[in-house]
Structures are given as C-alpha cells and as structure tokens.
Amino acid sequence: FFCCFFLRALKHETQPRSKMRPFFAMLLALPAIAQQPSKDWCNEGIKVPDFQDDGGNLSVEFFVVQAPLFSTNPRIGTKLRWLNLYHTALVLQQHLPGFEPQNWTIEFDSVTNVLGAVLPSINGTTLSWNNDARYCVTKGVLWGKAHWSKMFDRVFRLKAAQAQQIFTEFIPSVNNTAHLSKPLYQLWRVEHEANTLVKDITCGDGVNWIMDYASRVLQTAPAFELKFTSIVVKADRIANVHVNGADWPAVVKYFQGMSNVTEGKQPLLHRLLEFLHLMPVHYIYDSNAQAYFKVEGNHFPWLEAKYHAVALEGPPRQIHQEGSIQ
C-alpha cells in the first residue's frame, strides 16, 4: 500500500526534495503502522441500532463521511489527503422532537488489517489468503464529527422501519457469508484505459452497496454522486496464471518479495531498492475471482490513487451459498 503513496508523491512532487524526504520515510514506515492486530476488529460493534418509533416519519438521516486514510494515527494525521487517499463510511442520525439525536456509524473493511488482506501468507509454494470483508456498526459518530474532514454530506432520509431493513436484511447478507466467500477485500484495481480488468472492493464499495439497496429496494434514490478512492494498476492486458503451472514459481517469488518489502524488518533504503526491483507490477491476485493474473504493459508510475465517481451497484453475487446476495 505504501508503494502507491510513494509513487504518487514522486509524480506530483511540488516541494523541495529535502522537505519531501521525511515524508517518503513516513510512507515507507506505513507497513508497520498498518499491521495492527485484528483480534479486536469490531469488538464494540452492534447488529441493529435501537431506533425509536417515528410514526412513519422520515426521521433517520444518512451521511456519507470521508477522512484521510490513517488519520487516526498522530504520526500521519491528514497528510494522505495530498494523495487523494480517503476512508469512506456512513453515519446515521435519528432526531425526533423532544429527544436527543442518536448517531451510528457503518464501516465496511477487511477483518484483518490492510496488509493482511492484500498479501498472502506463504508456506513453500502455497499462498494462503485472509481477505474477508465485513460491515461493522458502532454507536455514535466514530472518532467524532471533526475526524471526517473531507466530507460529511447527507445523502438520503428514511423511516426508522426502512432503516432497520438495512441492518436486518441487507447487512447480514454480506456479513453472514462463509470464510473466503464473496465479497472479499480487494485493494488493487487494474485498468486498461477506460476498461476495468480487475475490480477493487474496499470501504467505498460497502457504502455504495447500501446506497444501491436504499435506491433499489427501499425506493429512496440518493441525490448524491458518490466518489471514493481506488488504488489503480494500469495495464495493457492481463493473462491468467494457473496455480502450480509453469509461471507459478515466479508468482510465489514475486509475492515473497512484496512481503519482504512490507514487513519493515529491513532498513528503509533497502526496502525501497527491493520495491523498485519488483516494479513494474508483475502479478495481481483477484480475490473475488480467486484467480492470479500476469500484468502486462504496466508503466511508471505503476500505481496511482484515483478519487473518482462511481455508479450505484450491489455486491458481487453469491451463487452456491445459503443466505446469498441476489
């Protein structure tokens, strides 16, 4: 992940190099920051908000909120806004006459950590992935309203009974899927010109799916154009790589190299040189297709963060699974 930050900064460098070096050093240190333990993921989560009866009035407001990525870490703060890297979530507020407003936050994310979701564990020639993604619902405005400095925009209003459907019908259809079943966290998006070759699935998609559900099922069309960040790998084409096929040793070696770069055990300069040795991007794993691809025609800057508008759509369809998404 830090590689994208580094390259984007190189491409758009506007400050003297002497002033940018500490920033690059911070970017190279991000892997250690991102590898936070996952055992407490959503440990304060709830299943369904305790909405009050509103008599059929539109009492629940939904807000799309965004903040610079990793901005809860004081060493990083809001610096990653310079690179168009934002975390996206939803905040709900119910405000009834005579009562204090109640708030809740919905996030969609990897249940491990950033790097745990985008790099495999390697045992010999076996690559094992742990990139499940789930919704987490918490009471209140997570990290406070001021945290969401990029955006705090209202997108639609619902009756309490309608809002409850999102938590009793839609979110369980995603959260109750089996381990390593769609939808899975997918950081990298591969594009050739205007064509998407590998679709990413990150926090912004979880927000998009709820907006799509509200529009399609609850008949509440959001008057809002959703934008969020994608990490894009540009390519001329991709070619399928078969597990244990002729190219498999090269795939294993490539992911082992990426793991070495992001472990943070080597000096920063050593990791930077090793990363440059791994460029251009050679291989991508599409978690939702459960397929490996060889990337052809990837050129500098290799990766970029794109803050872009997206059309409403639902999650990837589950096929052979009870309680699947239809």
Beta strands, then each sheet from edge to edge (+ up, - down):
strand 1: 60-68
strand 2: 86-94
strand 3: 102-110
strand 4: 121-123
strand 5: 126-128
strand 6: 133-139
strand 7: 151-158
strand 8: 188-192
strand 9: 195-198
strand 10: 227-234
strand 11: 237-241
strand 12: 283-286
strand 13: 291-296
strand 14: 303-309
sheet 1: 6+ 3- 2+ 1- 7+
sheet 2: 4+ 5-
sheet 3: 9+ 8- 10- 14+
sheet 4: 11+ 13- 12+
end
